[in-house]
């Protein structure tokens, strides 16, 4: 089986997740191609049996390259097994409003592109103050402080549950 893992990242954590997923797929004996979504417009999806996309949430939206890719390849994506890894800090919490916002973002993506992911997984991302500009750092510090008062606001923190991600990928590959 050959699988495309295409991703969009802002600070690099979604790329780290995509690389991990691609390694997991390869270790299971499958062919895999890892590609930034920004470079995926010309890819021939007929070469693949399945597609995984990964993108992160920033300011209530996914990266534009995800929407562009999905809009360009809607028919092919809707006709094959797909998995969308939505990466966000909100996926780490239990706030009902945050989860509703994630649902709305997916609805907006689907409405804008026509692509309906075969499976969606919300993946907890990372808080990366070392990667933020001054404005992003200020905003993210306020969000983290409100959600996790005991958090170290100066430390990069990875919230991804790697064993759960591995189990989910293994399960998806088996279907």
N, C-alpha and C positions, 0 to 999 in steps of 0.2 A: 504494500500500500504506500502511496506517496501523498504527503500532506504538506500544504503550504501553511506556514506560520507567519502572518503579516502583522506588523505592529506600528503603533504611533506612540511616541514618548515625548515628554517635556523635560523632565529632569533625569531620565535614564532608568527609572525603576521598572517601567513597563517593558523596556528593552531587556532588562535583567530577567523578568518573568518570562518573556517570549523565548529568550535563550535557554532558560531552564526547561521550558516546555519542549522546545525543539530537541534538546539533549535527551529528554525523557522518551520522546517519540523514537529517536534514533536508537537509543539503548534497547527499546522494545523490538528492534529489527525492522523498522519502517524507514522508507526514504522520507527526507524532510528538507524543505527549503525555507530558510529564514530570510525575511525581506521587510525593510521598512515600508510602510504603506505609502509614503511619499514617492517611493520608487516602483510601486506595484501597478501603475496604470496600464502598462503594456503587457503584463503577465497574462499568459494563456491558461485560464483556469481548467481547461480540458485536460491539461497535463496532470491534474491532481485528482485524487479520490475524495479528499476532504480538505476543508479550509478552517483554520483557526485565525481569528482576528483578535487583537488585543489593543485597547486604547484606554487612556486615562481621562479622568474627569478633571476639568479645570474651569473654575468660574461658571459652573453649571452646564458645561458643554464638553463634548469629545473633540479631539483634534479634527481640523477640517479635512485632513487627508483620509480619515476613516469614511466620512460622508462621501467624499469624491470617489473613493474606491468602491464603496457599496453602490452608489448611483451608477457608476460605469459598468459594474458587473452584476447588477440586480438579478437578471434572469439566470445566470450561471450559479450565483450563490443560492438562490431560492430552489434550485434544482439538485443541489448536492448537500451532503451532511456538513453543517457548519457549527462552529462553537465560537461564541463571542465572550471574551474575557474583559469585563468592564472593571477597570482598576480605579479605586478611589479610597480615600480615608473614611468616607461614610460607610463603606462596607465593613469596617472594623467595629462599628458601633451598633447600638440597638435602638437608635432614635427613629421612631416611626415616620417622622417628617423627612428625615434624610433618605429613608428607603422609598418613600413616595416620590421624592425628587429624582432618585435614580430611575424609577419606573417612568416618570415623565420624560426624562432624557432619552430613554430607549424609544418611547412612543414618538418623540420628535424625530429621532433618527429614522425610524421606520416610515413615518409620514413623509419625510423629506426624500428618502431614497427608494422606498418600496421593498427594501430588504427586510426580511423577517428571519432573524437568526434561528437556526434549528435548536440551539440550546444556548442559554445565557447563564453565565456564572459571574457573580459579583465577587471580586477579589480585593481584599484589603491591601492597600498600597503602602506607601512610606511617607513619613514626614522628613523632608530633606532640607533643613534650613541652610546647609552649606551650598545648596544649588540654587537658592532663590535670589532674585534681585531684591532691592531694599523694600519695595512696595509689597511684593509677594511675601517676603519674610514677615513684615508687619502684619499682614492679613492672616497668614497661616499661624503665626504665634497666637493671635487673638482667638482663632478657631480652636486650636489645640488646648489653650489655657481654659477655654469655656467647657470643652468636652472632657478633658483630663487634667484637672487642677494639679495633680502630682507630677505631671510630665516634665521632663527636662527640656525646656524650650530651645536650648542651644545645641542639643544632640540630634544627629540623624537617627531616626528610629524606623526600623522595618517591621511593619505589622502583618506582612504576608504569612499565612499559615502554609508553609511549604509542604508538609506531609499531607494536608488536606488537598492541596493543589495536585500533588502527585496522584493521590487516590482518584480524584475527579478525572484527570487526564487518562489514567489507566481504564477507568470505567467507560469514558467516551470512546477510547480506541477499541474497546471490546464490542461496541454496538455497531 
